[in-house]
Amino acid sequence: MIPHPIRLRHPWDELPSRTPGRTVYRRLFKCPTGLDTWERVFLEVDRILFSGEITLNGQPIGRLESAQFFSADITPLLQPANELQVEVDPQTAVTARDQVDAPRQSPPSHSLYITDPNEPLGSPIGDVRLLIRTVHPSDQ
């Protein structure tokens, strides 16, 4: 079934940051197997709790913004074993008072993969998933 989501839930490691006042979260994962040439792997982060920088295998792939949605094609950066790191500023945390629907403890989802808004987050930064999508050969 395409697209196919793979959630990167716990365990996430909390590491010291080189920048005072910031926190680094790390998640190790293996490359999805059986990918065909017409399939791409996207990293999506939904219900983002903090603003910060995100890297894969030491390569910057973008910036997260609190309460927003992030997506990036990471296919060229994937290795057999991968290290995803997110360095966040805890002062940018989304709080219930920042949201339209105050009882919620996390931002609303921007994805069709989160159907229950009260579903717990899968990581300390939000919902993180790999999404395998097909691409037309002319888009490769």
N, C-alpha and C positions, 0 to 999 in steps of 0.2 A: 504494500500500500504506500503510495507516494502522495503527498509528503509524509514522512515518517518522523515523529518527534522522539527524542531520547532525552529524558530529564536528567540533569546533573544535580542530584540531591546530595544530601550529606553522605560522606564526611567532607567537610571543608576545613582546612587548617588555617589558623590565625597566626600570622608571622609578624615579626617586628618590621616597622617601616624605617627607611633611612630619613624620612621627613617627619619631624616631631609633630605630634597631634594627628597623625594619619594611621590607618590600619591596613594591612595587606591580608587578603583572603586568597587561599590557593586551593585549587581542585585538580587532582591528577585524573586522567582518563585515557583510555585506549582509543585508537582510531576505529571508527565503524568499519566493519569488514564487508566484503562483497559488493563494493561500490562499482557501478558501471561508469563508463566514460561520460554518459549523459546525466550523471547525478552530481550534485554539488552539496556540500555540507555548510550550513549556515549556523552561526552561533546567535541565539536569541536570548535576551535578558528582558524579562517582563516584571511588572510590579516592582520596579527598582526603588530600593530604600535609600541609597546614598549616591551622591555624585562622585565620580572618580575615573581613573584611567584603567583600561583593561588591556592586557597583553596575553599572547599565546606563544609559548615557547620562546619567550624573550622579545617577541616582535610586537610593537604597539598595533592594536586593531581598532581603537576608538576611545571615545569618552562616554561614560554613562552619566545621565542626568536624572536626578530624583524624580520619581513618579512618571517617568517616561518609558518608552520602549526602545530597545536597541537591537539591531540586526546587522550582521556582517558575514560575508562569504569567507570562510576560513579554509576552504579546500586546499589552496596552495601551501598553507602553513602546517597542515596536519602531518604528524609523524606517527610511527607505530605507538609510541608512548608520548603523551602530551601534558603540558603544565599550563593551566590557565591561572592567571593572577589578576586580581583586582585591587588596586590601591585606592582606598576611599577616605573621604574626610567625614568623620562621624558627626561634625557640626551641620552637615547638609541632610541629616536624617529626616525622612518624611514622618510627620506626626499626624495623629488623628485630626487635629484642628486644622491641618493644611488641606484636608479632603472635603469634598462635597458631602459625602456620607460618613459623618464623624464616628459611628460605632466601629467601622472597619479598622483593623490594625495594620493593614497594608494598602498600598495604592490600588486603584482599580486595574483590572487586566485589560490589555490592548490586544489580546490574542484569543483565537477561537479554541485554544487548547486548555484554557482555564474556564471551565463552565460554572464552577461554584466560587463566588467571590470570597467566601469564608474559608476556602481551602488553605491550609497552612503553606507558607512559603517553603520552597525546597532548599534554600541556602540562606546564609546570613546577608546576602545582598539583594535577593529577590528570587524569581523563578528563572533558572538557567537551563537552557536545553539546546541540544543539537537538533537541527531540522534538516533531513535529507530531502532534497527537492530535485525534480528532473528539470533539465534545461534543454531548450531547443538547440540543435547543433550549431545554428547560426549565431547563438548567443555565447558560445564557448570561446 
